[in-house]
Amino acid sequence: MSPTGRCYEDAFWFVLHNSHSFEENQVKLVHGRVIKPDGKTIDHAWMKLGKSRIWEPQSDTYLDRNQFEKDGVVDAEYSLKQALRLWGGTMNYGPWTARERRKYKADD
């Protein structure tokens, strides 16, 4: 998969196509914010892979999770099941609001 400039969509499809490669609950779709070197904060999505790695959709690279999240804030994490519920209910790739998470029971 190559980056498209659509991190929410790319991260969603990554979890959909790669969850089978990991143990259950070892892959999480993450929505959050990243602080750029110039200090600006951008909304972003990425994949958490186990305890130590992430997949970053804009660069299509695997990175050390602690190093990456040092410059970011995790707002929400989703399992494949939760992401599918939200995508199916909202017909978008995120970010999803607290209201949408309640409506589509993604916090279960």
Biopython code that builds the backbone (N, CA, C, O; Angstrom):
import numpy as np
from Bio.PDB.StructureBuilder import StructureBuilder

atoms = [
    (1, "MET", "N", (0.853, -1.176, 0.000)),
    (1, "MET", "CA", (0.000, 0.000, 0.000)),
    (1, "MET", "C", (0.894, 1.233, 0.000)),
    (1, "MET", "O", (1.838, 1.315, 0.787)),
    (2, "SER", "N", (0.611, 2.176, -0.859)),
    (2, "SER", "CA", (1.399, 3.398, -0.885)),
    (2, "SER", "C", (0.566, 4.550, -0.338)),
    (2, "SER", "O", (-0.660, 4.536, -0.449)),
    (3, "PRO", "N", (1.227, 5.551, 0.254)),
    (3, "PRO", "CA", (0.478, 6.657, 0.846)),
    (3, "PRO", "C", (-0.258, 7.475, -0.204)),
    (3, "PRO", "O", (0.218, 7.652, -1.325)),
    (4, "THR", "N", (-1.422, 7.967, 0.179)),
    (4, "THR", "CA", (-2.253, 8.719, -0.752)),
    (4, "THR", "C", (-2.550, 10.131, -0.262)),
    (4, "THR", "O", (-3.207, 10.899, -0.964)),
    (5, "GLY", "N", (-2.075, 10.486, 0.938)),
    (5, "GLY", "CA", (-2.445, 11.770, 1.522)),
    (5, "GLY", "C", (-3.758, 11.688, 2.270)),
    (5, "GLY", "O", (-4.288, 12.700, 2.729)),
    (6, "ARG", "N", (-4.276, 10.490, 2.391)),
    (6, "ARG", "CA", (-5.539, 10.261, 3.105)),
    (6, "ARG", "C", (-5.274, 9.260, 4.230)),
    (6, "ARG", "O", (-5.621, 8.083, 4.124)),
    (7, "CYS", "N", (-4.659, 9.741, 5.298)),
    (7, "CYS", "CA", (-4.202, 8.828, 6.352)),
    (7, "CYS", "C", (-5.339, 8.049, 7.000)),
    (7, "CYS", "O", (-5.157, 6.876, 7.326)),
    (8, "TYR", "N", (-6.506, 8.657, 7.198)),
    (8, "TYR", "CA", (-7.612, 7.933, 7.836)),
    (8, "TYR", "C", (-8.060, 6.751, 6.978)),
    (8, "TYR", "O", (-8.266, 5.646, 7.480)),
    (9, "GLU", "N", (-8.204, 6.996, 5.705)),
    (9, "GLU", "CA", (-8.605, 5.928, 4.787)),
    (9, "GLU", "C", (-7.520, 4.864, 4.683)),
    (9, "GLU", "O", (-7.813, 3.671, 4.757)),
    (10, "ASP", "N", (-6.272, 5.283, 4.511)),
    (10, "ASP", "CA", (-5.172, 4.325, 4.378)),
    (10, "ASP", "C", (-5.030, 3.460, 5.630)),
    (10, "ASP", "O", (-4.833, 2.249, 5.528)),
    (11, "ALA", "N", (-5.128, 4.075, 6.807)),
    (11, "ALA", "CA", (-4.996, 3.318, 8.055)),
    (11, "ALA", "C", (-6.154, 2.334, 8.223)),
    (11, "ALA", "O", (-5.949, 1.211, 8.684)),
    (12, "PHE", "N", (-7.367, 2.749, 7.854)),
    (12, "PHE", "CA", (-8.520, 1.848, 7.928)),
    (12, "PHE", "C", (-8.300, 0.612, 7.059)),
    (12, "PHE", "O", (-8.499, -0.514, 7.515)),
    (13, "TRP", "N", (-7.891, 0.822, 5.811)),
    (13, "TRP", "CA", (-7.692, -0.313, 4.911)),
    (13, "TRP", "C", (-6.530, -1.189, 5.366)),
    (13, "TRP", "O", (-6.551, -2.404, 5.165)),
    (14, "PHE", "N", (-5.521, -0.582, 5.976)),
    (14, "PHE", "CA", (-4.406, -1.373, 6.486)),
    (14, "PHE", "C", (-4.886, -2.328, 7.570)),
    (14, "PHE", "O", (-4.530, -3.507, 7.556)),
    (15, "VAL", "N", (-5.692, -1.834, 8.512)),
    (15, "VAL", "CA", (-6.183, -2.719, 9.582)),
    (15, "VAL", "C", (-7.086, -3.788, 8.997)),
    (15, "VAL", "O", (-7.048, -4.934, 9.444)),
    (16, "LEU", "N", (-7.891, -3.444, 8.016)),
    (16, "LEU", "CA", (-8.789, -4.414, 7.408)),
    (16, "LEU", "C", (-8.020, -5.539, 6.723)),
    (16, "LEU", "O", (-8.383, -6.709, 6.846)),
    (17, "HIS", "N", (-6.968, -5.189, 6.010)),
    (17, "HIS", "CA", (-6.219, -6.177, 5.235)),
    (17, "HIS", "C", (-5.102, -6.889, 5.998)),
    (17, "HIS", "O", (-4.593, -7.906, 5.526)),
    (18, "ASN", "N", (-4.711, -6.376, 7.167)),
    (18, "ASN", "CA", (-3.571, -6.950, 7.858)),
    (18, "ASN", "C", (-3.855, -7.503, 9.245)),
    (18, "ASN", "O", (-2.957, -8.068, 9.870)),
    (19, "SER", "N", (-5.072, -7.357, 9.744)),
    (19, "SER", "CA", (-5.378, -7.847, 11.088)),
    (19, "SER", "C", (-5.141, -9.340, 11.230)),
    (19, "SER", "O", (-4.774, -9.803, 12.309)),
    (20, "HIS", "N", (-5.342, -10.097, 10.171)),
    (20, "HIS", "CA", (-5.161, -11.550, 10.225)),
    (20, "HIS", "C", (-3.706, -11.942, 10.489)),
    (20, "HIS", "O", (-3.437, -13.071, 10.900)),
    (21, "SER", "N", (-2.773, -11.027, 10.259)),
    (21, "SER", "CA", (-1.352, -11.321, 10.437)),
    (21, "SER", "C", (-0.891, -11.206, 11.886)),
    (21, "SER", "O", (0.248, -11.550, 12.202)),
    (22, "PHE", "N", (-1.764, -10.728, 12.767)),
    (22, "PHE", "CA", (-1.398, -10.487, 14.155)),
    (22, "PHE", "C", (-2.387, -11.184, 15.085)),
    (22, "PHE", "O", (-3.497, -11.533, 14.684)),
    (23, "GLU", "N", (-1.965, -11.380, 16.332)),
    (23, "GLU", "CA", (-2.875, -11.932, 17.323)),
    (23, "GLU", "C", (-4.001, -10.933, 17.574)),
    (23, "GLU", "O", (-3.840, -9.731, 17.363)),
    (24, "GLU", "N", (-5.142, -11.449, 18.029)),
    (24, "GLU", "CA", (-6.282, -10.585, 18.316)),
    (24, "GLU", "C", (-5.878, -9.488, 19.290)),
    (24, "GLU", "O", (-5.120, -9.729, 20.229)),
    (25, "ASN", "N", (-6.379, -8.304, 19.066)),
    (25, "ASN", "CA", (-6.117, -7.121, 19.876)),
    (25, "ASN", "C", (-4.674, -6.614, 19.796)),
    (25, "ASN", "O", (-4.290, -5.749, 20.583)),
    (26, "GLN", "N", (-3.880, -7.124, 18.878)),
    (26, "GLN", "CA", (-2.515, -6.626, 18.704)),
    (26, "GLN", "C", (-2.433, -5.544, 17.634)),
    (26, "GLN", "O", (-1.398, -4.894, 17.486)),
    (27, "VAL", "N", (-3.515, -5.348, 16.889)),
    (27, "VAL", "CA", (-3.563, -4.319, 15.856)),
    (27, "VAL", "C", (-4.670, -3.346, 16.223)),
    (27, "VAL", "O", (-5.815, -3.744, 16.438)),
    (28, "LYS", "N", (-4.325, -2.077, 16.292)),
    (28, "LYS", "CA", (-5.302, -1.040, 16.620)),
    (28, "LYS", "C", (-5.194, 0.096, 15.619)),
    (28, "LYS", "O", (-4.098, 0.538, 15.275)),
    (29, "LEU", "N", (-6.342, 0.559, 15.158)),
    (29, "LEU", "CA", (-6.423, 1.768, 14.362)),
    (29, "LEU", "C", (-6.395, 2.929, 15.354)),
    (29, "LEU", "O", (-7.184, 2.958, 16.298)),
    (30, "VAL", "N", (-5.500, 3.873, 15.145)),
    (30, "VAL", "CA", (-5.347, 4.991, 16.073)),
    (30, "VAL", "C", (-5.695, 6.296, 15.360)),
    (30, "VAL", "O", (-5.218, 6.564, 14.257)),
    (31, "HIS", "N", (-6.532, 7.099, 16.007)),
    (31, "HIS", "CA", (-6.816, 8.457, 15.563)),
    (31, "HIS", "C", (-6.231, 9.383, 16.614)),
    (31, "HIS", "O", (-6.428, 9.187, 17.813)),
    (32, "GLY", "N", (-5.519, 10.380, 16.156)),
    (32, "GLY", "CA", (-4.902, 11.306, 17.099)),
    (32, "GLY", "C", (-4.376, 12.531, 16.395)),
    (32, "GLY", "O", (-4.843, 12.912, 15.322)),
    (33, "ARG", "N", (-3.383, 13.141, 17.033)),
    (33, "ARG", "CA", (-2.765, 14.346, 16.492)),
    (33, "ARG", "C", (-1.259, 14.209, 16.589)),
    (33, "ARG", "O", (-0.732, 13.612, 17.528)),
    (34, "VAL", "N", (-0.580, 14.768, 15.612)),
    (34, "VAL", "CA", (0.877, 14.741, 15.574)),
    (34, "VAL", "C", (1.383, 16.174, 15.561)),
    (34, "VAL", "O", (0.857, 17.032, 14.851)),
    (35, "ILE", "N", (2.408, 16.413, 16.356)),
    (35, "ILE", "CA", (3.022, 17.736, 16.397)),
    (35, "ILE", "C", (4.190, 17.750, 15.417)),
    (35, "ILE", "O", (5.151, 16.996, 15.569)),
    (36, "LYS", "N", (4.095, 18.609, 14.418)),
    (36, "LYS", "CA", (5.136, 18.724, 13.400)),
    (36, "LYS", "C", (6.313, 19.518, 13.960)),
    (36, "LYS", "O", (6.163, 20.221, 14.959)),
    (37, "PRO", "N", (7.488, 19.413, 13.326)),
    (37, "PRO", "CA", (8.674, 20.147, 13.795)),
    (37, "PRO", "C", (8.459, 21.660, 13.919)),
    (37, "PRO", "O", (9.093, 22.310, 14.750)),
    (38, "ASP", "N", (7.566, 22.221, 13.092)),
    (38, "ASP", "CA", (7.315, 23.666, 13.173)),
    (38, "ASP", "C", (6.325, 24.023, 14.284)),
    (38, "ASP", "O", (5.966, 25.189, 14.448)),
    (39, "GLY", "N", (5.878, 23.001, 15.058)),
    (39, "GLY", "CA", (4.970, 23.234, 16.180)),
    (39, "GLY", "C", (3.500, 23.116, 15.842)),
    (39, "GLY", "O", (2.660, 23.119, 16.742)),
    (40, "LYS", "N", (3.171, 23.014, 14.576)),
    (40, "LYS", "CA", (1.765, 22.861, 14.180)),
    (40, "LYS", "C", (1.288, 21.452, 14.503)),
    (40, "LYS", "O", (2.040, 20.483, 14.397)),
    (41, "THR", "N", (0.036, 21.360, 14.895)),
    (41, "THR", "CA", (-0.580, 20.074, 15.200)),
    (41, "THR", "C", (-1.516, 19.695, 14.065)),
    (41, "THR", "O", (-2.317, 20.516, 13.619)),
    (42, "ILE", "N", (-1.420, 18.447, 13.593)),
    (42, "ILE", "CA", (-2.300, 17.982, 12.529)),
    (42, "ILE", "C", (-3.039, 16.732, 12.995)),
    (42, "ILE", "O", (-2.486, 15.905, 13.720)),
    (43, "ASP", "N", (-4.281, 16.608, 12.574)),
    (43, "ASP", "CA", (-5.035, 15.379, 12.820)),
    (43, "ASP", "C", (-4.401, 14.283, 11.984)),
    (43, "ASP", "O", (-3.973, 14.517, 10.853)),
    (44, "HIS", "N", (-4.345, 13.072, 12.554)),
    (44, "HIS", "CA", (-3.642, 11.996, 11.861)),
    (44, "HIS", "C", (-4.214, 10.649, 12.287)),
    (44, "HIS", "O", (-4.878, 10.539, 13.317)),
    (45, "ALA", "N", (-3.947, 9.631, 11.483)),
    (45, "ALA", "CA", (-4.322, 8.247, 11.796)),
    (45, "ALA", "C", (-3.127, 7.358, 11.506)),
    (45, "ALA", "O", (-2.366, 7.609, 10.571)),
    (46, "TRP", "N", (-2.966, 6.315, 12.315)),
    (46, "TRP", "CA", (-1.882, 5.352, 12.117)),
    (46, "TRP", "C", (-2.285, 4.029, 12.739)),
    (46, "TRP", "O", (-3.332, 3.939, 13.380)),
    (47, "MET", "N", (-1.480, 3.018, 12.561)),
    (47, "MET", "CA", (-1.767, 1.690, 13.090)),
    (47, "MET", "C", (-0.795, 1.351, 14.207)),
    (47, "MET", "O", (0.413, 1.546, 14.072)),
    (48, "LYS", "N", (-1.323, 0.849, 15.298)),
    (48, "LYS", "CA", (-0.494, 0.353, 16.386)),
    (48, "LYS", "C", (-0.372, -1.155, 16.190)),
    (48, "LYS", "O", (-1.379, -1.858, 16.103)),
    (49, "LEU", "N", (0.855, -1.645, 16.122)),
    (49, "LEU", "CA", (1.122, -3.058, 15.859)),
    (49, "LEU", "C", (1.838, -3.654, 17.065)),
    (49, "LEU", "O", (3.044, -3.471, 17.232)),
    (50, "GLY", "N", (1.097, -4.359, 17.894)),
    (50, "GLY", "CA", (1.688, -4.915, 19.090)),
    (50, "GLY", "C", (2.098, -3.809, 20.048)),
    (50, "GLY", "O", (1.504, -2.731, 20.066)),
    (51, "LYS", "N", (3.117, -4.092, 20.841)),
    (51, "LYS", "CA", (3.527, -3.142, 21.874)),
    (51, "LYS", "C", (4.595, -2.162, 21.419)),
    (51, "LYS", "O", (4.807, -1.142, 22.075)),
    (52, "SER", "N", (5.272, -2.446, 20.314)),
    (52, "SER", "CA", (6.446, -1.630, 20.031)),
    (52, "SER", "C", (6.509, -0.970, 18.654)),
    (52, "SER", "O", (7.407, -0.164, 18.412)),
    (53, "ARG", "N", (5.585, -1.285, 17.746)),
    (53, "ARG", "CA", (5.691, -0.721, 16.399)),
    (53, "ARG", "C", (4.398, -0.043, 15.980)),
    (53, "ARG", "O", (3.320, -0.333, 16.498)),
    (54, "ILE", "N", (4.538, 0.865, 15.030)),
    (54, "ILE", "CA", (3.381, 1.458, 14.364)),
    (54, "ILE", "C", (3.636, 1.424, 12.869)),
    (54, "ILE", "O", (4.774, 1.321, 12.411)),
    (55, "TRP", "N", (2.545, 1.511, 12.119)),
    (55, "TRP", "CA", (2.650, 1.723, 10.676)),
    (55, "TRP", "C", (2.126, 3.122, 10.414)),
    (55, "TRP", "O", (1.008, 3.462, 10.801)),
    (56, "GLU", "N", (2.938, 3.926, 9.758)),
    (56, "GLU", "CA", (2.610, 5.313, 9.485)),
    (56, "GLU", "C", (2.220, 5.433, 8.021)),
    (56, "GLU", "O", (3.058, 5.211, 7.147)),
    (57, "PRO", "N", (0.960, 5.781, 7.727)),
    (57, "PRO", "CA", (0.466, 5.722, 6.351)),
    (57, "PRO", "C", (1.051, 6.765, 5.402)),
    (57, "PRO", "O", (1.157, 6.498, 4.205)),
    (58, "GLN", "N", (1.427, 7.922, 5.884)),
    (58, "GLN", "CA", (1.922, 8.951, 4.966)),
    (58, "GLN", "C", (3.280, 8.608, 4.385)),
    (58, "GLN", "O", (3.575, 8.950, 3.240)),
    (59, "SER", "N", (4.109, 7.932, 5.171)),
    (59, "SER", "CA", (5.424, 7.541, 4.666)),
    (59, "SER", "C", (5.483, 6.060, 4.315)),
    (59, "SER", "O", (6.487, 5.576, 3.792)),
    (60, "ASP", "N", (4.384, 5.335, 4.610)),
    (60, "ASP", "CA", (4.311, 3.895, 4.360)),
    (60, "ASP", "C", (5.497, 3.182, 5.011)),
    (60, "ASP", "O", (6.164, 2.356, 4.388)),
    (61, "THR", "N", (5.743, 3.522, 6.285)),
    (61, "THR", "CA", (6.869, 2.929, 7.001)),
    (61, "THR", "C", (6.446, 2.397, 8.357)),
    (61, "THR", "O", (5.449, 2.830, 8.936)),
    (62, "TYR", "N", (7.228, 1.449, 8.847)),
    (62, "TYR", "CA", (7.077, 0.915, 10.193)),
    (62, "TYR", "C", (8.060, 1.653, 11.086)),
    (62, "TYR", "O", (9.239, 1.778, 10.754)),
    (63, "LEU", "N", (7.570, 2.142, 12.225)),
    (63, "LEU", "CA", (8.392, 2.949, 13.122)),
    (63, "LEU", "C", (8.273, 2.453, 14.548)),
    (63, "LEU", "O", (7.337, 1.729, 14.890)),
    (64, "ASP", "N", (9.223, 2.846, 15.375)),
    (64, "ASP", "CA", (9.165, 2.563, 16.802)),
    (64, "ASP", "C", (8.010, 3.352, 17.409)),
    (64, "ASP", "O", (7.938, 4.571, 17.259)),
    (65, "ARG", "N", (7.120, 2.661, 18.085)),
    (65, "ARG", "CA", (5.913, 3.294, 18.614)),
    (65, "ARG", "C", (6.232, 4.385, 19.617)),
    (65, "ARG", "O", (5.662, 5.474, 19.538)),
    (66, "ASN", "N", (7.125, 4.125, 20.557)),
    (66, "ASN", "CA", (7.432, 5.126, 21.578)),
    (66, "ASN", "C", (8.020, 6.390, 20.965)),
    (66, "ASN", "O", (7.690, 7.497, 21.388)),
    (67, "GLN", "N", (8.877, 6.233, 19.984)),
    (67, "GLN", "CA", (9.475, 7.393, 19.326)),
    (67, "GLN", "C", (8.414, 8.187, 18.568)),
    (67, "GLN", "O", (8.386, 9.415, 18.646)),
    (68, "PHE", "N", (7.552, 7.502, 17.844)),
    (68, "PHE", "CA", (6.524, 8.178, 17.045)),
    (68, "PHE", "C", (5.520, 8.895, 17.942)),
    (68, "PHE", "O", (5.199, 10.060, 17.706)),
    (69, "GLU", "N", (5.022, 8.206, 18.969)),
    (69, "GLU", "CA", (3.973, 8.780, 19.807)),
    (69, "GLU", "C", (4.509, 9.833, 20.771)),
    (69, "GLU", "O", (3.730, 10.510, 21.441)),
    (70, "LYS", "N", (5.825, 9.978, 20.847)),
    (70, "LYS", "CA", (6.424, 11.042, 21.639)),
    (70, "LYS", "C", (6.022, 12.403, 21.071)),
    (70, "LYS", "O", (5.913, 13.381, 21.810)),
    (71, "ASP", "N", (5.804, 12.463, 19.763)),
    (71, "ASP", "CA", (5.418, 13.700, 19.085)),
    (71, "ASP", "C", (3.934, 13.718, 18.726)),
    (71, "ASP", "O", (3.514, 14.450, 17.830)),
    (72, "GLY", "N", (3.156, 12.920, 19.422)),
    (72, "GLY", "CA", (1.744, 12.856, 19.089)),
    (72, "GLY", "C", (0.866, 12.594, 20.290)),
    (72, "GLY", "O", (1.341, 12.314, 21.391)),
    (73, "VAL", "N", (-0.418, 12.692, 20.048)),
    (73, "VAL", "CA", (-1.427, 12.466, 21.073)),
    (73, "VAL", "C", (-2.429, 11.450, 20.532)),
    (73, "VAL", "O", (-2.985, 11.638, 19.450)),
    (74, "VAL", "N", (-2.654, 10.397, 21.268)),
    (74, "VAL", "CA", (-3.648, 9.399, 20.886)),
    (74, "VAL", "C", (-5.003, 9.864, 21.407)),
    (74, "VAL", "O", (-5.184, 10.029, 22.613)),
    (75, "ASP", "N", (-5.954, 10.076, 20.499)),
    (75, "ASP", "CA", (-7.309, 10.462, 20.890)),
    (75, "ASP", "C", (-8.223, 9.247, 21.044)),
    (75, "ASP", "O", (-9.083, 9.227, 21.925)),
    (76, "ALA", "N", (-8.042, 8.236, 20.193)),
    (76, "ALA", "CA", (-8.889, 7.042, 20.246)),
    (76, "ALA", "C", (-8.179, 5.886, 19.551)),
    (76, "ALA", "O", (-7.413, 6.079, 18.607)),
    (77, "GLU", "N", (-8.452, 4.682, 20.045)),
    (77, "GLU", "CA", (-7.938, 3.452, 19.432)),
    (77, "GLU", "C", (-9.119, 2.546, 19.138)),
    (77, "GLU", "O", (-10.079, 2.495, 19.907)),
    (78, "TYR", "N", (-9.047, 1.826, 18.016)),
    (78, "TYR", "CA", (-10.142, 0.973, 17.585)),
    (78, "TYR", "C", (-9.638, -0.399, 17.160)),
    (78, "TYR", "O", (-8.613, -0.521, 16.490)),
    (79, "SER", "N", (-10.368, -1.411, 17.557)),
    (79, "SER", "CA", (-10.117, -2.752, 17.027)),
    (79, "SER", "C", (-10.712, -2.816, 15.623)),
    (79, "SER", "O", (-11.416, -1.900, 15.200)),
    (80, "LEU", "N", (-10.431, -3.885, 14.915)),
    (80, "LEU", "CA", (-11.026, -4.067, 13.587)),
    (80, "LEU", "C", (-12.548, -4.055, 13.687)),
    (80, "LEU", "O", (-13.213, -3.402, 12.883)),
    (81, "LYS", "N", (-13.098, -4.758, 14.649)),
    (81, "LYS", "CA", (-14.551, -4.832, 14.811)),
    (81, "LYS", "C", (-15.149, -3.441, 15.051)),
    (81, "LYS", "O", (-16.167, -3.094, 14.452)),
    (82, "GLN", "N", (-14.528, -2.654, 15.912)),
    (82, "GLN", "CA", (-15.024, -1.308, 16.188)),
    (82, "GLN", "C", (-14.916, -0.419, 14.950)),
    (82, "GLN", "O", (-15.842, 0.330, 14.640)),
    (83, "ALA", "N", (-13.795, -0.500, 14.249)),
    (83, "ALA", "CA", (-13.604, 0.318, 13.050)),
    (83, "ALA", "C", (-14.642, -0.026, 11.977)),
    (83, "ALA", "O", (-15.168, 0.862, 11.307)),
    (84, "LEU", "N", (-14.928, -1.309, 11.823)),
    (84, "LEU", "CA", (-15.932, -1.712, 10.839)),
    (84, "LEU", "C", (-17.312, -1.199, 11.206)),
    (84, "LEU", "O", (-18.060, -0.760, 10.333)),
    (85, "ARG", "N", (-17.664, -1.248, 12.504)),
    (85, "ARG", "CA", (-18.964, -0.711, 12.940)),
    (85, "ARG", "C", (-19.072, 0.774, 12.612)),
    (85, "ARG", "O", (-20.082, 1.230, 12.077)),
    (86, "LEU", "N", (-18.024, 1.519, 12.938)),
    (86, "LEU", "CA", (-18.066, 2.962, 12.716)),
    (86, "LEU", "C", (-18.057, 3.310, 11.235)),
    (86, "LEU", "O", (-18.807, 4.183, 10.799)),
    (87, "TRP", "N", (-17.230, 2.648, 10.474)),
    (87, "TRP", "CA", (-17.203, 2.903, 9.038)),
    (87, "TRP", "C", (-18.551, 2.570, 8.415)),
    (87, "TRP", "O", (-19.076, 3.338, 7.608)),
    (88, "GLY", "N", (-19.109, 1.429, 8.790)),
    (88, "GLY", "CA", (-20.402, 1.027, 8.239)),
    (88, "GLY", "C", (-21.522, 1.976, 8.621)),
    (88, "GLY", "O", (-22.430, 2.220, 7.828)),
    (89, "GLY", "N", (-21.463, 2.513, 9.837)),
    (89, "GLY", "CA", (-22.510, 3.421, 10.301)),
    (89, "GLY", "C", (-22.374, 4.827, 9.758)),
    (89, "GLY", "O", (-23.375, 5.479, 9.456)),
    (90, "THR", "N", (-21.151, 5.299, 9.630)),
    (90, "THR", "CA", (-20.941, 6.693, 9.216)),
    (90, "THR", "C", (-20.596, 6.838, 7.741)),
    (90, "THR", "O", (-20.744, 7.913, 7.161)),
    (91, "MET", "N", (-20.137, 5.751, 7.144)),
    (91, "MET", "CA", (-19.661, 5.751, 5.758)),
    (91, "MET", "C", (-18.514, 6.744, 5.560)),
    (91, "MET", "O", (-18.380, 7.347, 4.496)),
    (92, "ASN", "N", (-17.690, 6.906, 6.600)),
    (92, "ASN", "CA", (-16.450, 7.663, 6.454)),
    (92, "ASN", "C", (-15.365, 6.977, 7.269)),
    (92, "ASN", "O", (-15.651, 6.110, 8.095)),
    (93, "TYR", "N", (-14.131, 7.366, 7.037)),
    (93, "TYR", "CA", (-12.978, 6.703, 7.639)),
    (93, "TYR", "C", (-12.512, 7.364, 8.936)),
    (93, "TYR", "O", (-11.536, 6.926, 9.543)),
    (94, "GLY", "N", (-13.199, 8.399, 9.350)),
    (94, "GLY", "CA", (-12.847, 9.079, 10.575)),
    (94, "GLY", "C", (-12.224, 10.437, 10.289)),
    (94, "GLY", "O", (-12.029, 10.821, 9.136)),
    (95, "PRO", "N", (-11.920, 11.150, 11.353)),
    (95, "PRO", "CA", (-12.053, 10.744, 12.744)),
    (95, "PRO", "C", (-13.527, 10.702, 13.156)),
    (95, "PRO", "O", (-14.360, 11.440, 12.630)),
    (96, "TRP", "N", (-13.817, 9.832, 14.098)),
    (96, "TRP", "CA", (-15.181, 9.658, 14.561)),
    (96, "TRP", "C", (-15.385, 10.373, 15.888)),
    (96, "TRP", "O", (-14.499, 10.406, 16.742)),
    (97, "THR", "N", (-16.562, 10.939, 16.037)),
    (97, "THR", "CA", (-16.885, 11.701, 17.250)),
    (97, "THR", "C", (-17.331, 10.769, 18.369)),
    (97, "THR", "O", (-17.640, 9.600, 18.136)),
    (98, "ALA", "N", (-17.359, 11.299, 19.576)),
    (98, "ALA", "CA", (-17.854, 10.529, 20.730)),
    (98, "ALA", "C", (-19.306, 10.131, 20.490)),
    (98, "ALA", "O", (-19.713, 9.024, 20.844)),
    (99, "ARG", "N", (-20.077, 11.011, 19.900)),
    (99, "ARG", "CA", (-21.483, 10.698, 19.597)),
    (99, "ARG", "C", (-21.579, 9.507, 18.642)),
    (99, "ARG", "O", (-22.386, 8.603, 18.855)),
    (100, "GLU", "N", (-20.758, 9.506, 17.592)),
    (100, "GLU", "CA", (-20.761, 8.400, 16.635)),
    (100, "GLU", "C", (-20.316, 7.100, 17.313)),
    (100, "GLU", "O", (-20.869, 6.037, 17.033)),
    (101, "ARG", "N", (-19.329, 7.179, 18.193)),
    (101, "ARG", "CA", (-18.869, 5.976, 18.896)),
    (101, "ARG", "C", (-19.988, 5.403, 19.757)),
    (101, "ARG", "O", (-20.162, 4.186, 19.817)),
    (102, "ARG", "N", (-20.750, 6.270, 20.426)),
    (102, "ARG", "CA", (-21.881, 5.786, 21.236)),
    (102, "ARG", "C", (-22.983, 5.205, 20.341)),
    (102, "ARG", "O", (-23.507, 4.123, 20.608)),
    (103, "LYS", "N", (-23.321, 5.931, 19.288)),
    (103, "LYS", "CA", (-24.415, 5.515, 18.407)),
    (103, "LYS", "C", (-24.162, 4.136, 17.786)),
    (103, "LYS", "O", (-25.079, 3.322, 17.675)),
    (104, "TYR", "N", (-22.932, 3.887, 17.390)),
    (104, "TYR", "CA", (-22.616, 2.619, 16.728)),
    (104, "TYR", "C", (-21.923, 1.628, 17.661)),
    (104, "TYR", "O", (-21.315, 0.653, 17.220)),
    (105, "LYS", "N", (-22.032, 1.903, 18.959)),
    (105, "LYS", "CA", (-21.543, 1.003, 20.014)),
    (105, "LYS", "C", (-20.092, 0.565, 19.806)),
    (105, "LYS", "O", (-19.742, -0.601, 19.992)),
    (106, "ALA", "N", (-19.271, 1.522, 19.420)),
    (106, "ALA", "CA", (-17.871, 1.215, 19.170)),
    (106, "ALA", "C", (-17.051, 1.165, 20.450)),
    (106, "ALA", "O", (-15.884, 0.774, 20.418)),
    (107, "ASP", "N", (-17.641, 1.554, 21.576)),
    (107, "ASP", "CA", (-16.911, 1.503, 22.834)),
    (107, "ASP", "C", (-17.112, 0.164, 23.542)),
    (107, "ASP", "O", (-16.589, -0.041, 24.637)),
    (108, "ASP", "N", (-17.861, -0.745, 22.927)),
    (108, "ASP", "CA", (-18.108, -2.073, 23.530)),
    (108, "ASP", "C", (-16.892, -2.954, 23.388)),
    (108, "ASP", "O", (-16.906, -4.102, 23.831)),
]
sb = StructureBuilder()
sb.init_structure("model")
sb.init_model(0)
sb.init_chain("A")
sb.init_seg("    ")
for serial, (resi, resn, name, xyz) in enumerate(atoms, 1):
    if name == "N":
        sb.init_residue(resn, " ", resi, " ")
    sb.init_atom(name, np.array(xyz, "f"), 0.0, 1.0, " ", f" {name:<3s}", serial, name[0])
structure = sb.get_structure()
